Amino acid sequence: MPLSAERKAEYFSHFKDLLTNYSKCFVVEIDNVGSMQLQQTRISLRGTAEVLMGKNTMMRKCVREYVEENPDSPVAQLEDCCRGNVGFVFTNGDLGEIRKVLESNVRPAPAKVGTKAPIDVVVPKGPTGCDPGQTAFFQTLQISTKITRGQIEMTNDTHLISAGDKVTASQAALLQKLSIEPFTYGMVLKMVYDSGSLFDAKVLDITDDVLTQKFVAALNTISKLSLALNMPTEASVTHSVANAFKAILAVTVELENYTFDKADIYKAYLADPSAFAGSGGGGGGGGGGDAAAVVEEAEEEVEEAPPAVDMFGGDDGGDY
């Protein structure tokens, strides 16, 4: 039944108020979502977001009129989103929290004939509860079975439906016989509008942890390039200083008449390694073992240092 002129005017006014008062919204697809499920979603979002549904022609007209009244508004891009069975969820809160609420409100649903399967459906092996007289039905679907304790038992897991395929009458009947509801339906997030920017909802999968990992990986790449090109940068300066220390230390440990504070422990260890060995027994011997481990690590660094001693005029490129 078409809306009356008063109801249309009320709808237009409400839509324009939402566009004015909220800076963020989700464009959601509501295929196979029932009115009760939609109402429960509204209740769970109460106080944090508002759900608006309507005919696509009305929603597009509302957006056009709002843009005509507010020429500087960036909401014009929402007009192209009004295609298919869609609606809007307006909010000023955190998009991630609203997304969790929307995606958590899903309901299991049976497979209906002619609908496209959103996921693969695999029927597990085991007893079916069907009497032996229905064996021919399983044979039609090319499902191997056996009779166990007076009922049909499937001997293997069966890949019944592939994602994107239409459900046939036989497949729907089998799932109904087995009391399997393979699909879940709820609001599907399609696009996100945030302060004039419209982007795919998958962008919300990018968390702070993901950004940190990407930043660290890029920083490591810059450090490697800087070291390879002998071009000091903020990303590589710590490595350059460490490599310079290794080079100086490698020269110092070979000199008898020169040393510096940081090199003393290395030279002492090389002169008498037994002085840093642990006593081998009792509670008081642990300290020596820790000191030896530190010096062993330092010695490994010294052994790696010679390639970097071009600071004294060698031809090989250093790291500083």
C-alpha contacts under 8 A as a table, 3 or more apart, distances in Angstrom:
res1	aa1	res2	aa2	distance
3	L	6	E	7.99
3	L	7	R	5.87
3	L	8	K	6.13
4	S	7	R	5.22
4	S	8	K	6.21
5	A	8	K	5.13
5	A	9	A	6.18
6	E	9	A	5.17
6	E	10	E	6.19
7	R	10	E	5.00
7	R	11	Y	6.08
8	K	11	Y	4.98
8	K	12	F	6.10
9	A	12	F	5.13
9	A	13	S	6.14
10	E	13	S	5.16
10	E	14	H	6.16
11	Y	14	H	5.14
11	Y	15	F	6.13
12	F	15	F	5.18
12	F	16	K	6.19
12	F	62	C	5.89
13	S	16	K	5.24
13	S	17	D	6.20
14	H	17	D	5.08
14	H	18	L	6.33
15	F	18	L	5.16
15	F	19	L	6.35
15	F	52	L	7.81
15	F	62	C	6.95
16	K	19	L	5.01
16	K	20	T	6.20
16	K	62	C	7.00
16	K	63	V	7.75
16	K	66	Y	6.38
17	D	20	T	5.04
17	D	21	N	6.01
18	L	21	N	5.21
18	L	22	Y	5.76
18	L	90	F	7.04
19	L	22	Y	5.75
19	L	23	S	7.33
19	L	75	V	7.75
20	T	23	S	7.64
22	Y	25	C	7.57
22	Y	90	F	6.22
22	Y	91	T	5.80
22	Y	92	N	5.67
23	S	90	F	7.85
23	S	91	T	7.12
23	S	92	N	6.12
23	S	193	Y	7.85
23	S	194	D	6.04
23	S	195	S	5.14
23	S	196	G	7.81
24	K	90	F	5.94
24	K	91	T	5.45
24	K	92	N	5.88
24	K	95	L	7.99
24	K	192	V	7.54
24	K	193	Y	5.37
24	K	194	D	4.43
24	K	195	S	6.18
25	C	88	F	6.43
25	C	89	V	5.23
25	C	90	F	4.20
25	C	91	T	5.80
25	C	192	V	6.04
25	C	193	Y	5.19
25	C	194	D	6.68
26	F	88	F	5.62
26	F	89	V	5.02
26	F	90	F	6.58
26	F	189	L	6.69
26	F	190	K	7.46
26	F	191	M	5.96
26	F	192	V	4.71
26	F	193	Y	6.26
27	V	81	C	7.23
27	V	86	V	6.73
27	V	87	G	5.90
27	V	88	F	4.89
27	V	89	V	6.66
27	V	189	L	6.21
27	V	190	K	5.61
27	V	191	M	5.04
27	V	192	V	6.18
27	V	193	Y	7.82
28	V	86	V	5.42
28	V	87	G	5.39
28	V	88	F	6.07
28	V	89	V	7.35
28	V	187	M	5.87
28	V	188	V	5.37
28	V	189	L	4.62
28	V	190	K	5.52
28	V	191	M	7.21
29	E	84	G	7.74
29	E	85	N	5.78
29	E	86	V	4.41
29	E	87	G	6.56
29	E	187	M	5.66
29	E	188	V	4.98
29	E	189	L	6.46
29	E	190	K	6.70
30	I	33	V	5.35
30	I	85	N	5.94
30	I	86	V	5.89
30	I	87	G	7.38
30	I	186	G	6.67
30	I	187	M	5.07
30	I	188	V	6.60
31	D	85	N	6.25
31	D	185	Y	7.74
31	D	186	G	7.80
31	D	187	M	7.69
32	N	185	Y	6.29
32	N	186	G	7.52
33	V	37	Q	6.45
33	V	38	L	6.74
33	V	185	Y	6.28
33	V	186	G	5.77
33	V	187	M	7.14
34	G	37	Q	5.31
34	G	38	L	6.20
35	S	38	L	4.98
35	S	39	Q	6.10
36	M	39	Q	5.06
36	M	40	Q	6.28
37	Q	40	Q	5.13
37	Q	41	T	6.32
37	Q	105	N	7.64
37	Q	106	V	7.91
37	Q	107	R	7.79
37	Q	186	G	7.94
38	L	41	T	5.09
38	L	42	R	6.38
39	Q	42	R	5.04
39	Q	43	I	6.33
40	Q	43	I	5.05
40	Q	44	S	6.25
41	T	44	S	5.16
41	T	45	L	6.24
41	T	101	V	7.84
41	T	102	L	6.98
41	T	105	N	6.60
42	R	45	L	5.19
42	R	46	R	6.08
42	R	50	E	7.07
42	R	51	V	6.41
43	I	46	R	5.16
44	S	101	V	7.31
45	L	48	T	5.53
45	L	49	A	5.34
45	L	50	E	6.95
45	L	98	I	7.62
45	L	101	V	7.40
46	R	49	A	6.16
46	R	50	E	7.07
48	T	91	T	6.34
48	T	92	N	7.52
48	T	93	G	6.50
48	T	98	I	7.92
49	A	89	V	6.51
49	A	90	F	5.46
49	A	91	T	4.49
49	A	92	N	7.43
49	A	93	G	7.67
49	A	98	I	7.63
50	E	89	V	5.53
50	E	90	F	5.18
50	E	91	T	6.63
51	V	87	G	7.45
51	V	88	F	5.83
51	V	89	V	4.45
51	V	90	F	6.43
52	L	87	G	5.88
52	L	88	F	5.18
52	L	89	V	6.28
52	L	90	F	7.88
53	M	86	V	7.28
53	M	87	G	4.65
53	M	88	F	6.49
54	G	58	M	6.88
54	G	59	M	6.52
54	G	87	G	6.92
55	K	58	M	5.33
55	K	59	M	6.26
56	N	59	M	5.11
56	N	60	R	6.05
56	N	82	C	5.34
56	N	83	R	6.52
56	N	84	G	7.63
56	N	86	V	7.91
57	T	60	R	5.24
57	T	61	K	6.14
57	T	82	C	7.93
58	M	61	K	5.09
58	M	62	C	6.14
59	M	62	C	5.06
59	M	63	V	6.30
59	M	79	E	7.57
59	M	82	C	6.93
60	R	63	V	5.18
60	R	64	R	6.24
60	R	79	E	5.07
60	R	80	D	7.90
60	R	82	C	6.43
61	K	64	R	5.08
61	K	65	E	6.15
62	C	65	E	5.24
62	C	66	Y	6.11
63	V	66	Y	5.10
63	V	67	V	6.22
63	V	75	V	7.15
63	V	76	A	6.35
63	V	78	L	7.23
63	V	79	E	6.11
64	R	67	V	5.20
64	R	68	E	6.25
64	R	76	A	6.80
64	R	79	E	7.37
65	E	68	E	5.03
65	E	69	E	6.23
66	Y	69	E	5.10
66	Y	70	N	5.98
67	V	70	N	4.83
67	V	71	P	5.25
67	V	72	D	7.53
67	V	73	S	6.10
67	V	74	P	7.92
67	V	75	V	7.08
67	V	76	A	6.21
68	E	71	P	5.54
70	N	73	S	5.56
73	S	76	A	7.23
73	S	196	G	7.97
74	P	77	Q	6.82
74	P	196	G	5.12
75	V	78	L	5.58
75	V	79	E	7.81
75	V	196	G	6.56
76	A	79	E	5.75
77	Q	80	D	5.98
77	Q	81	C	7.41
77	Q	198	L	7.50
78	L	81	C	5.17
78	L	82	C	7.04
79	E	82	C	5.66
80	D	83	R	6.96
82	C	86	V	6.55
82	C	87	G	7.74
83	R	86	V	6.78
91	T	94	D	7.99
91	T	95	L	7.84
93	G	97	E	7.92
93	G	98	I	7.62
94	D	97	E	5.52
94	D	98	I	6.53
95	L	98	I	5.19
95	L	99	R	6.01
96	G	99	R	5.04
96	G	100	K	6.37
96	G	204	L	6.99
97	E	100	K	5.20
97	E	101	V	6.60
98	I	101	V	5.22
98	I	102	L	6.31
99	R	102	L	5.14
99	R	103	E	6.09
100	K	103	E	5.29
100	K	104	S	5.96
101	V	104	S	5.25
101	V	105	N	6.48
102	L	105	N	5.61
102	L	186	G	7.69
102	L	187	M	6.34
103	E	106	V	6.71
103	E	186	G	6.97
103	E	187	M	6.77
103	E	188	V	7.46
105	N	186	G	6.28
105	N	187	M	7.85
106	V	184	T	6.08
106	V	185	Y	5.37
106	V	186	G	4.51
106	V	187	M	7.65
107	R	184	T	5.23
107	R	185	Y	5.48
107	R	186	G	6.63
108	P	181	E	6.03
108	P	182	P	7.08
108	P	183	F	5.67
108	P	184	T	4.24
108	P	185	Y	6.50
109	A	181	E	5.21
109	A	182	P	6.73
109	A	183	F	5.24
109	A	184	T	5.59
109	A	185	Y	6.89
110	P	172	A	7.95
110	P	175	L	7.75
110	P	176	Q	7.42
110	P	180	I	6.96
110	P	181	E	4.23
110	P	182	P	6.23
110	P	183	F	6.40
111	A	115	T	7.40
111	A	117	A	7.90
111	A	167	V	6.89
111	A	172	A	5.55
111	A	175	L	7.30
111	A	181	E	6.62
111	A	182	P	6.71
111	A	183	F	6.81
112	K	115	T	5.79
112	K	167	V	6.62
112	K	172	A	6.11
113	V	166	K	7.45
113	V	167	V	5.10
113	V	168	T	5.40
113	V	169	A	5.47
113	V	172	A	6.13
114	G	166	K	5.26
114	G	167	V	5.17
114	G	168	T	6.33
115	T	166	K	5.31
115	T	167	V	5.68
116	K	163	A	7.52
116	K	164	G	5.37
116	K	165	D	5.40
116	K	166	K	4.37
116	K	167	V	6.31
117	A	120	D	7.05
117	A	161	I	7.22
117	A	162	S	6.94
117	A	163	A	5.03
117	A	164	G	5.11
117	A	165	D	5.67
117	A	166	K	6.16
117	A	167	V	6.71
117	A	183	F	7.68
118	P	163	A	5.25
118	P	164	G	5.99
118	P	183	F	7.29
119	I	162	S	6.71
119	I	163	A	4.33
119	I	164	G	7.28
119	I	183	F	7.42
120	D	159	H	7.56
120	D	160	L	7.79
120	D	161	I	5.61
120	D	162	S	4.46
120	D	163	A	4.64
121	V	159	H	6.15
121	V	160	L	5.63
121	V	161	I	4.97
121	V	162	S	6.44
121	V	163	A	7.70
121	V	182	P	6.54
122	V	157	D	6.71
122	V	158	T	5.47
122	V	159	H	4.36
122	V	160	L	5.57
122	V	161	I	7.13
123	V	157	D	5.75
123	V	158	T	5.10
123	V	159	H	6.41
123	V	160	L	6.62
124	P	154	M	7.90
124	P	156	N	7.08
124	P	157	D	4.48
124	P	158	T	6.44
125	K	153	E	7.32
125	K	154	M	4.84
125	K	155	T	5.47
125	K	156	N	4.83
125	K	157	D	4.65
125	K	158	T	7.28
126	G	153	E	5.25
126	G	154	M	5.10
126	G	155	T	6.48
126	G	156	N	7.79
127	P	148	T	7.81
127	P	151	Q	7.04
127	P	152	I	6.12
127	P	153	E	4.07
127	P	154	M	6.23
128	T	151	Q	7.12
128	T	152	I	5.85
128	T	153	E	5.61
128	T	154	M	7.05
128	T	178	L	6.19
129	G	151	Q	5.81
129	G	152	I	6.62
129	G	153	E	7.89
129	G	178	L	7.55
130	C	134	Q	6.71
130	C	151	Q	5.51
130	C	152	I	5.57
130	C	177	K	7.79
131	D	134	Q	6.06
131	D	135	T	7.93
131	D	150	G	6.61
131	D	151	Q	4.75
131	D	152	I	6.06
132	P	135	T	5.60
132	P	147	I	6.67
132	P	150	G	6.80
132	P	151	Q	5.63
132	P	152	I	5.68
133	G	136	A	7.51
134	Q	137	F	5.47
134	Q	138	F	7.14
135	T	138	F	5.39
135	T	139	Q	6.36
135	T	145	T	7.71
135	T	152	I	7.12
136	A	139	Q	4.92
136	A	140	T	6.21
137	F	140	T	5.26
137	F	141	L	6.88
138	F	141	L	5.23
138	F	142	Q	6.34
138	F	143	I	5.36
138	F	144	S	7.41
138	F	145	T	7.51
139	Q	142	Q	4.74
139	Q	143	I	5.65
139	Q	144	S	7.04
140	T	143	I	7.63
141	L	170	S	7.53
141	L	171	Q	7.97
143	I	154	M	7.26
143	I	158	T	7.05
144	S	154	M	6.16
144	S	155	T	6.06
144	S	156	N	7.01
145	T	152	I	6.45
145	T	153	E	5.46
145	T	154	M	4.47
145	T	155	T	5.44
146	K	152	I	5.81
146	K	153	E	5.33
146	K	154	M	6.57
146	K	155	T	6.90
147	I	150	G	6.27
147	I	151	Q	5.56
147	I	152	I	4.78
147	I	153	E	5.97
148	T	151	Q	5.47
148	T	152	I	6.25
148	T	153	E	6.26
154	M	157	D	7.54
159	H	162	S	7.51
160	L	171	Q	7.14
161	I	165	D	6.76
161	I	167	V	7.21
161	I	171	Q	7.76
162	S	165	D	5.68
167	V	171	Q	6.34
167	V	172	A	6.51
168	T	171	Q	5.28
168	T	172	A	6.21
169	A	172	A	5.18
169	A	173	A	6.06
170	S	173	A	5.06
170	S	174	L	6.18
171	Q	174	L	5.20
171	Q	175	L	6.32
172	A	175	L	5.27
172	A	176	Q	6.15
173	A	176	Q	5.06
173	A	177	K	6.16
174	L	177	K	5.07
174	L	178	L	6.29
175	L	178	L	5.11
175	L	179	S	6.02
175	L	180	I	5.12
175	L	181	E	7.16
176	Q	179	S	4.91
176	Q	180	I	6.14
176	Q	181	E	7.78
177	K	180	I	7.82
189	L	192	V	7.88
189	L	201	A	6.05
190	K	200	D	6.38
190	K	201	A	5.67
191	M	198	L	6.89
191	M	199	F	5.74
191	M	200	D	4.60
191	M	201	A	4.89
192	V	198	L	5.65
192	V	199	F	5.39
192	V	200	D	6.02
192	V	201	A	5.50
193	Y	196	G	6.61
193	Y	197	S	5.58
193	Y	198	L	4.48
193	Y	199	F	6.62
194	D	197	S	5.19
194	D	198	L	6.51
199	F	203	V	7.25
200	D	203	V	5.94
201	A	204	L	5.83
201	A	205	D	7.97
202	K	205	D	5.50
202	K	206	I	7.84
203	V	206	I	5.73
204	L	207	T	7.13
206	I	210	V	5.89
206	I	211	L	6.95
207	T	210	V	5.25
207	T	211	L	6.44
208	D	211	L	5.08
208	D	212	T	6.10
209	D	212	T	5.04
209	D	213	Q	6.24
210	V	213	Q	5.19
210	V	214	K	6.28
211	L	214	K	5.14
211	L	215	F	6.09
212	T	215	F	5.08
212	T	216	V	6.14
213	Q	216	V	5.23
213	Q	217	A	6.15
214	K	217	A	5.13
214	K	218	A	6.18
215	F	218	A	5.13
215	F	219	L	6.06
216	V	219	L	4.96
216	V	220	N	6.17
217	A	220	N	5.19
217	A	221	T	6.32
218	A	221	T	5.05
218	A	222	I	6.27
219	L	222	I	5.16
219	L	223	S	6.22
219	L	235	A	6.44
220	N	223	S	5.04
220	N	224	K	6.27
220	N	235	A	7.69
221	T	224	K	5.20
221	T	225	L	6.26
222	I	225	L	5.15
222	I	226	S	6.02
222	I	235	A	6.62
222	I	236	S	7.58
223	S	226	S	5.14
223	S	227	L	6.17
223	S	233	T	7.63
223	S	235	A	5.20
223	S	236	S	4.56
224	K	227	L	5.22
224	K	228	A	6.11
224	K	236	S	7.50
225	L	228	A	5.09
225	L	229	L	6.09
226	S	229	L	5.23
226	S	230	N	5.91
226	S	231	M	4.93
226	S	232	P	5.98
226	S	233	T	6.53
226	S	236	S	6.27
227	L	230	N	5.10
227	L	231	M	6.42
227	L	232	P	7.14
227	L	236	S	6.57
227	L	240	S	7.53
227	L	318	G	7.98
227	L	319	D	5.17
227	L	320	Y	7.35
228	A	231	M	7.80
228	A	319	D	7.22
230	N	317	G	7.28
230	N	318	G	6.87
230	N	319	D	5.70
230	N	320	Y	5.96
231	M	320	Y	7.47
232	P	236	S	6.13
232	P	237	V	5.96
232	P	240	S	7.67
232	P	320	Y	6.61
233	T	236	S	5.29
233	T	237	V	5.85
234	E	237	V	5.43
234	E	238	T	7.89
235	A	238	T	7.36
236	S	239	H	5.33
236	S	240	S	6.23
237	V	240	S	4.93
237	V	241	V	6.14
237	V	320	Y	7.98
238	T	241	V	5.19
238	T	242	A	6.21
239	H	242	A	5.05
239	H	243	N	6.07
239	H	319	D	7.77
240	S	243	N	5.14
240	S	244	A	6.06
240	S	319	D	5.38
240	S	320	Y	5.07
241	V	244	A	5.05
241	V	245	F	6.19
241	V	320	Y	7.51
242	A	245	F	5.11
242	A	246	K	6.33
243	N	246	K	5.04
243	N	247	A	6.26
243	N	305	A	7.23
243	N	308	A	6.93
243	N	319	D	6.75
243	N	320	Y	7.87
244	A	247	A	5.07
244	A	248	I	6.22
244	A	308	A	7.49
244	A	319	D	7.75
244	A	320	Y	7.17
245	F	248	I	5.17
245	F	249	L	5.94
246	K	249	L	5.06
246	K	250	A	6.02
246	K	301	E	6.71
246	K	302	V	5.92
246	K	304	E	7.89
246	K	305	A	5.12
246	K	308	A	7.92
247	A	250	A	5.16
247	A	251	V	6.56
247	A	302	V	7.82
247	A	305	A	5.24
247	A	306	P	6.35
247	A	308	A	5.79
247	A	309	V	5.17
248	I	251	V	5.29
248	I	252	T	6.09
248	I	309	V	7.67
249	L	252	T	4.92
249	L	253	V	6.14
249	L	263	A	6.37
249	L	302	V	6.81
250	A	253	V	5.74
250	A	254	E	7.04
250	A	302	V	5.58
250	A	303	E	7.63
250	A	305	A	6.17
250	A	306	P	6.60
251	V	254	E	5.52
251	V	255	L	6.81
252	T	255	L	5.21
252	T	258	Y	6.67
252	T	259	T	6.02
252	T	263	A	7.28
253	V	256	E	7.67
253	V	259	T	7.68
253	V	263	A	7.37
253	V	266	Y	7.42
253	V	267	K	5.70
255	L	258	Y	5.81
255	L	259	T	7.58
256	E	259	T	7.89
259	T	263	A	6.26
259	T	264	D	6.69
260	F	263	A	5.42
260	F	264	D	6.39
261	D	264	D	5.49
262	K	265	I	6.86
262	K	266	Y	7.98
263	A	266	Y	5.40
263	A	267	K	6.29
264	D	267	K	5.21
264	D	268	A	6.02
265	I	268	A	5.06
265	I	269	Y	6.17
265	I	295	V	7.64
266	Y	269	Y	5.19
266	Y	270	L	6.28
266	Y	295	V	6.62
266	Y	298	A	7.20
266	Y	299	E	7.18
267	K	270	L	5.14
267	K	271	A	6.09
268	A	271	A	5.09
268	A	272	D	6.24
268	A	273	P	7.73
269	Y	272	D	5.26
269	Y	273	P	4.78
269	Y	275	A	7.44
269	Y	276	F	6.97
269	Y	295	V	7.00
270	L	273	P	5.88
272	D	275	A	5.79
272	D	276	F	7.85
273	P	276	F	5.71
273	P	277	A	6.94
274	S	277	A	5.12
276	F	288	G	5.68
276	F	289	G	7.28
276	F	291	A	6.33
276	F	292	A	5.25
277	A	288	G	5.64
277	A	289	G	6.02
277	A	292	A	6.02
278	G	285	G	5.41
278	G	286	G	6.53
278	G	287	G	7.16
278	G	288	G	4.36
278	G	289	G	4.70
278	G	292	A	7.73
279	S	282	G	7.95
279	S	285	G	4.99
279	S	286	G	7.95
279	S	288	G	7.25
280	G	285	G	6.19
281	G	284	G	7.75
281	G	285	G	6.04
282	G	285	G	5.96
283	G	286	G	6.68
284	G	287	G	6.94
285	G	288	G	6.02
285	G	289	G	7.14
286	G	289	G	5.37
286	G	290	D	6.60
287	G	290	D	5.29
287	G	291	A	6.43
288	G	291	A	5.12
288	G	292	A	6.20
289	G	292	A	5.09
289	G	293	A	6.21
290	D	293	A	5.09
290	D	294	V	6.33
291	A	294	V	5.16
291	A	295	V	6.26
292	A	295	V	5.08
292	A	296	E	5.97
293	A	296	E	5.06
293	A	297	E	6.22
294	V	297	E	5.23
294	V	298	A	6.26
295	V	298	A	4.87
295	V	299	E	6.02
296	E	299	E	4.96
296	E	300	E	6.33
297	E	300	E	5.19
297	E	301	E	6.51
298	A	301	E	5.07
298	A	302	V	6.35
299	E	302	V	4.95
299	E	303	E	6.28
300	E	303	E	5.09
300	E	304	E	6.45
301	E	304	E	5.19
301	E	305	A	6.36
302	V	305	A	5.12
302	V	306	P	7.73
303	E	306	P	6.95
304	E	307	P	7.24
305	A	308	A	5.72
305	A	309	V	7.24
306	P	309	V	5.55
307	P	310	D	7.36
307	P	316	D	7.69
307	P	318	G	7.92
308	A	311	M	7.35
308	A	316	D	7.80
308	A	317	G	7.66
308	A	318	G	5.25
308	A	319	D	7.12
309	V	312	F	6.36
309	V	314	G	7.16
309	V	318	G	7.26
310	D	313	G	5.29
310	D	314	G	4.09
310	D	315	D	6.44
310	D	316	D	5.91
310	D	317	G	6.63
310	D	318	G	5.98
311	M	314	G	6.83
311	M	318	G	7.04
314	G	317	G	7.93
